[in-house]
Amino acid sequence: MLNIVQISKEFGRGDQAQTAVQNVSLTLQKNEIFALVGESGSGKSTLAEIVIGLQQPTSGSIVWQEEAGLNWGKGRSRTRKRMSPWKVQMIFQNPDRSLNPYWKVKDIVSEPLVLQQVSRAEAGIMAAELLERVKLPLSLMEKSPSECSGGQKQRIAIARALMMAPSLLIADEITSALDPSTEEEILNLLRSLKDEHQMAILYITHRLESISGFADRMAVMKAGTIVEEGTVERVLSNSQNTYTRDLIKACFYV
């Protein structure tokens, strides 16, 4: 579905330039959960922002196989065409920074459709359906984000992202601030929604404990590069990379 081809990203120029992502190539398949793991500052979120178009790569390209020939990037591989924006949606780590504190939940969830010229009445009906789908009570429709728990706010963010029926959902550290039981609930919800909507999920995390039994394949990032890639079962049980083994030991306390 998605080919990430030799993506690099530098910030700054000349002697002040810093490389955040370096020559990263990955392939994401339809209807799979792909985990991108690594410690903070390894380049995971920068790569995600390049995929969704919030950042432009210094070189390399993003190739969407669903729409043949549509690439975007900057540098030697650049073209001007890009994927339809509603085909990929992103859920950010901190919902408090992505949910308008002055809006009611019904307006937050329905906003993507309103921007597509759907009437507020129709968008509101669909927002209510999505809240039920992510297992939230309809009584939240008239509440503001400040009246919701952390887990509820992440479910609201998920509902808003699903409003445009994306082919790819990017989940960037979305459970890092949640307690273990709420984290498990959110991950189970994402898996069921993935099967229901036949979409792929790029799951970004530094918590290796959360990916076993959830993700299908994974890649490990260190200092902007991919150091290991494979099925979750193979990487966690038989890692071929020293950094990955150290990361596994640190996360699982073995």
PyMOL commands that set and color helices and strands:
alter all, ss='L'
color gray80, all
select helices_A, chain A and resi 14-16+44-52+85-87+95-97+105-115+120-133+138-142+145-147+150-162+180-197+208-210+232-237+242-252
alter helices_A, ss='H'
color red, helices_A
select strands_A, chain A and resi 2-11+18-28+33-37+59-64+70-73+88-91+168-172+200-205+217-222+225-231
alter strands_A, ss='S'
color yellow, strands_A
deselect
rebuild
show_as cartoon
